[in-house]
Amino acid sequence: MQPESINAASAGYIAGLRKNAPSAKALAQGVLNGDITALSRAITLIESANPNHFEKAAEVIAQCLPHANKSVRIGITGVPGVGKSTFIEAFGKYLTGIGKKVAVLAVDPSSTVSHGSILGDKTRMEELVKDKNAYIRPSASGETLGGVAQKTRESVILCEACGFDTILIETVGVGQSETAVHSMVDFFLLLQIAGAGDELQGIKRGIMEMADLVVINKADGDNTHKANFTKTELNRALHYFPPKASGWQPKAMTCSAVNRIGISETWQQIERYINHAKNNGYFEMCRHKQNTYWFTETIHQLLLNRFYSNSETASHLETVKKAVQNGEISPFAAASIVLKKYFSS
């Protein structure tokens, strides 16, 4: 016989916590007061897929929103194994060392088989996780494409309201579909490594043309020469890309996150970009465009949720799905039938 999925005593304790859960007002006030526990509970609330939590989550966001938008948002991406977690820890420690408050929103890929995530970023950032001026929140990507979790955007707002002035968003590193994270950050940093295949892999359009800075990590030991060669090649390639709307010319540089070399120079480049974008008005214009983008994305998500949670549609959907599987009707015609049924109900 299989044991109970949860200990009876623990189940009672958890039920008590849920029963005594703080109100939306109390939760928002805790976030605004800089309470890390309240921040974590608020992010858990907005990530919840329970429809009963949607209204409360929206209320928390509404109360925190006037106190947000006062940070620098930095997206960090790169292929698995490039050293994102090591770089973020070194970078985060440098930032807290110069007086910044850093929030790291780390997104772990969800398994398509078990639908689970390891969420192990805190174990990789042993120093940063103990820093009182840093906050690390791992989240599962779920079925969301683009390397970010579905609620990362709202998590950014909560972290800003809690007083964090620098938000680092570590993505899954899915390659050329990082548009989601690019549409919620002020600065997009691409991590690369030398000697991982031909240079064409690193110059592919799509991901490279979105980057504001390319950093070749692991430039240490025997790999230093390769890293410097890669930097030269990438700098040449970046000049051939069309001019960016911000008027900024991206560049490539090297660093060693393990040895903490090139970290301060990376931050100097980010500061230069932020000053440049604010002076020419691009920074504010980009924030406005991002708000519009997430407005339309939220509409899409809400429509999907409402469609699949409709009881009449669900029963009809199963019938039509079997017909599609058996080749009795084309997927396109079936989709049209189901949608007509939904909008007429």
Buried (B, 14 or more C-beta within 10 A) or exposed (E): EEEEEEEEEEEEEEEEEEEEBBEBEEBBBBBBEEBEEBBBBBBBBBBBEEEEBBEBBEBBBEBBBEBBEEBBBBBBBBBEEBBBBBBBBBBBBBBBEEEBBBBBBBBBBBEEEEEEBEBEBBEBBEEBBEBEBBBBBBBBBBEBEBBBBBBBBBBBBBBBBBBBBBBBBBBBBBBEBBBBBBBBBBBBBBBBBBEBEEBEEBBEEEBBEBBBBBBBBBBBEEBBEBBBBBBEBBBEBBEEBEEBEBEBEBBBBBBBBBEBBBBEEBBEBBEEBBEBBEEEEBBEEBEEEBEEBBEEBEEEBEEEEEBEEBEEBEEBBEEBEEBBEEEEBEEEEBEEBBEEBBEEE
